[in-house]
């Protein structure tokens, strides 16, 4: 039996009314309202709504399209499409969308009518989907959904002028999308655009431009903008169709802009490629090979852009690794750009490597190798960029993805010759250390290994030059030891200092102490500057105007001479003085005050810099530099309690932090004891804590320094006096010394010291080892501080020739006697009578010569000695030990380069005539070939260190002037002087010729010193001397090689040289014993405490930059190797002996 199914009858539209009538708006809406949703049940209650309801409910397969004929024409009537009511147009649009659905796949309208319909759709969507709360939003959503699901939108592709309509649809959709739009709305829009791209026969260029323009939009708070999100969705789904178009677009941009003036469009195209790679890499199938070819072109800017683009693409976190593997050839060619001949390309390569370091550990080895070579690149911008790449890394990346070796190579750039490189290197190290400080404080092993060495490296770099020191100071102050925000957390700030010094080596610790401004003599030059500013009164001076202005200028000149850019600093300090704001002066004085605590320093500094920035922002950097050179920003009075607490908690001899804390406290005690003043009571209590030896010693030294600074703080209670007496009688020499100082400062010092002296004398004969040293130290302190008590107990202590003293003892005695004579020479009263025979300068012991030279340099730097004493360091030219020559050279170089111009002239340039006079009196002076060669070495040594293009004319003038006078002692020495004059002139001329210096006539007049010269008896005699040549004729062979850069004498050559007969018997003795002399700390070394002076504070003439000048000298002395010290020539020591004697006699200064 066959079952017959009943075929349902076709559905016909039952609505018979007319839509296009002169109905009122409300009536028309009522008829259309019935068709507002597909989900409503069939209703045919109202004739006015039947049409819309029926259309939405009709099935495409069963509909009788003939019944739709009348309504089809009415729906596109202009009175409906252009109706003034939005609701009418919304319902009409939905009805038209249903009609297209029911008639599909054929359209019931002409091409012109379809164009009008789709334009009508676009207008309704763009106006109705702007907000979910807008009227008729549901109808607009229904329309969008219908176009997306039914795909009726593809009819656009078959219309005439379809490109224009497609462009309009894409533009309106990208303008319409917003952040608050529903996700399904965005998906429907993407479906519509994808359908258009898939069905279009060709894609117009303008449409592609619209799509690609969305990738150039900037993200808001790292969130891509909605138009870009829509473009990514569309391009991802149509990537195969768009690949060729994108490649052609990129090619056209390059070909159409082959001129350098159009490089900006090419730059935009490369930025677009980078954005496409991040969001839709599938579009770049044919673009990456084009970029690879760009890396090989001759056009510089094109190579730069391609290098930058590919580097960032390879560094993309999502697909960089896949890109490098897929286009391995492009990866290799890009790596080769690190050695490009053009610096801009190498710079682009370096700048684009950050993403690779951060995102891809797979490339670490290749990238580190490339960047390591770029740290030594010939171009400073490339080196600076390499350092900048590492400074931009976060902590985790720098810890896990950068090797310690690489960071240490970056640290070497802190000593680069170019400032831009040094700045970036210091900034990199400082930022990385700041990021890792918390982990270093927690003693995390990996962080300590990776970053703890950074402060030490930065501090040691500060000794290279004044420019590097200023940069190191700034970065240490900003990143390593910054002030707290409000200055209230003093303990945490000091704990940070403890963390830093824990990992410093001795040289770095010395550099930090030199940077701390603790050693600055107070009142400092900056205190004088503040006083001068107040007197200057902004230029309005009531009296002594010339003197006030002159004093201010002189003070500013002294300050600016210690900074890297003296002219800029001088100009800015003058500007600061002209501001004439009392509040600024008060704030600066608070910063300079050594008694200020941390809170005061922070508050004063912040307010000072804020006010300066508001009034004169151009001088802000200079004032910041001045503050770092004046404030106690490393250790101040607020640091003392925490530092003492650290010594109390851990006093083990093996703890490096405790050792460095003690060094800091001793340094502060010696040079700035005033910071201990508020803690005098705590220091007195700490004296009795004998179980903490470091704390006890540091407290004793600090308290002794305070009492020396302010005697009112001397201890008076019986308990403290008993503790001091106990320490003085103990077997710890340093504790005994400081206890003796304190006892000698007490109010009842005679009683206390007399009783202690009785006990010492009674035990002195049986004392041994440290106990004996302690007794002698206390006796020495009493002899200096309470001589009356010491004199009452003296006995015969004069040295005897047959005393049987050991060689080390004799060495110490000679050194102490020599340094004492040198110290007496600082006074004009004792300078002249000092004996001319100083045998220690002919001493065969290296340590005696070295320590004496160090003491001499200390006095010269502090300007305690006459300027003529600067001759002596030049007489080390023939010293057999390189270390002594280097020490003298370091002093001369640092002082002559950093000192003010007037100091350089008086201390180093005008003494040249005295140096020639001294060499003329040299006991080994002779006119044979060897003698001329020896004398020439002294002159070459001087010219090498002092001569510059600016003063070479003055030096030549001084050497020539020597023949216009006679020696004040003897005519024999006058002839020697004339030989030295001609020899010096020859050396200077040869040096000027080799250096291409201009030798102009000196315009000024020089008055020669009358204490060593006298005029010729007559004009004829003077003319005769000037015309006569005193250099021997056989000296021509020596003169040929003179004038080049000075080189140290080679000991091997000196040994091969035939010995010359010398006049000094002491030198013959030294030559006989030279093979036995070795440096042994256990026997020959001199105890530094035995020569320590109570008056270590610099005199009022000391320059503010003394620490800078001595820094390089001390660093070299500390690094001296322990080697055999031998004497191979007597020339040096005879000259040194005679030189100091000549300098010590007479008080007349060099006149100019």
Beta strands, then each sheet from edge to edge (+ up, - down):
strand 1: 965-967
strand 2: 1013-1015
sheet 1: 1+ 2-
end
